[in-house]
Amino acid sequence: MRILKEKLSAYDAPQKAMQAGIYPYFRAIESEQDTVVIINGKKVLMFGSNSYLGLTNHPKVKEAAIAAIRKYGTGCAGSRFLNGTLDIHIELEEKLAHLVHKDGALCYSTGFQVNLGVVSLIAGRNDYLILDELDHASIIEGSRLSFSKVLKFAHNDMNALESKLKLCDNDRIKMIVVDGIFSMEGDITNLPELVRLADKYNASVMVDDAHSLGVLGEKGSGTASHFGLTDKVDLIMGTFSKSFASLGGFIAGDKEVINFIKHNSRSLIFSASMTPASAAAVLASIEIMETEPERIKHLWDMTAIALDGFKSAGFDTGKSETPIIPLFIRDDIKALQLTQNLLAEGVFVNPVVSPAVPKEDCLIRYSLMATHTREQVEISIQKITKAAKTLGILN
């Protein structure tokens, strides 16, 4: 224990950032997750949330969660495999399969657990996992647990993808795994070209729709729906902690594939099942999403205003075309300082700095909700632009 403590005590990067007054993490929010939150007793505009449909504080969602607690209690006290499956879990899985137009779906307790349990399982020894280099960390961690050969291709570069596919044995499983919307860059995977290559090289496709559900596709049903390619995508993954205002995740696909995952995925079998309140909240959120399409339209209206405003101010927003807007700063210290200065000015954003990204790609992650008003978006642009100019980020 002494050696462990001595070794880990040498890690002092957070303390140094705190001393410099630029530590931006674990900021305690004292209110509901909404367009305005309370931090240190002060109102702050929230532009760092993944609640794309703005449903975390919706009365119907909260009422559904409370009703589920009254009926089922607070937890399941076991895994889905044994005593932790409720009828509400099965109802949700049927609803999710219908939503993304697949035969079956399977719910996990978190989205991270989905990718960990599916990506590590789906390709075996001498098979191939082919990943976009900017795939989410949960996909990367899942691939590290797999016995398959892991190949990475340059971000959204279909020529690079084809070069990797050419390296694979034709008679082995080749699973291409990509994010639908990339969580930091805000760009959309080139799914039409990706599935063309998958067909050409007899590969399978898995799309992580964590940031796409509620944002892309018919009634918010995701990336494959957005491109009209649902039949060409073998597995669709999604999370509940973003548009669906809850906690958990799912995988959807053909019934035979789901049956295999259901009985072999270790992060499902050996983890407690998602709470009844979480499942009920997702069901209510899906219903609202499907019956109130104006939410998604407003989200995209606010996205257009924000992208235009930031570009006009001189920010580099990369290739983003979604409610996730990166503001490239390309200097770690300035990104952290800008985040702190903005919080003091009443705007919450998230810094993404090295080693999460290369130093030259560090950014501020600005994200929108369907409940943001035009006035809130315009105020945020004005404050972010002014703070960036003060720090010399913009001229």
Buried (B, 14 or more C-beta within 10 A) or exposed (E): EEEEEEEEEEEEEEEEBEEEEBBBEEBEBEEEBBBBBBBEEEEBBBBBBBBBBBBBBBEEBBEBBEBBBEEBEEBBEEBBBEEBBBEBBEEBBEBBBEBBBBEBBBBBBBBBBBBBBBBBBBBEEEBBBBBBEBBBEBBBBBBEEBEBBBBBBBBBEBEBBBEBBEEBEEEBBBBBBBBBBBBBBBBBBBBEBBBBBBEEBEBBBBBBBBBBBBBBBBBBBBBBBBBEBBEBBBBBBBBBBBBBBBBBBBBBBEEEBBEBBBEEBEBBBEBEBBBBBBBBBBBBBBBBBBEBEEBBEBBBBBBEBBBEBBEEBEBEBBEBBBBBBBBBBBBBBBBBBBBBBBBEBBBBBBBBBEEEBEEEBBBBBBBBBBBBEEEBBEBBBBBBBBBBEEBEBBE
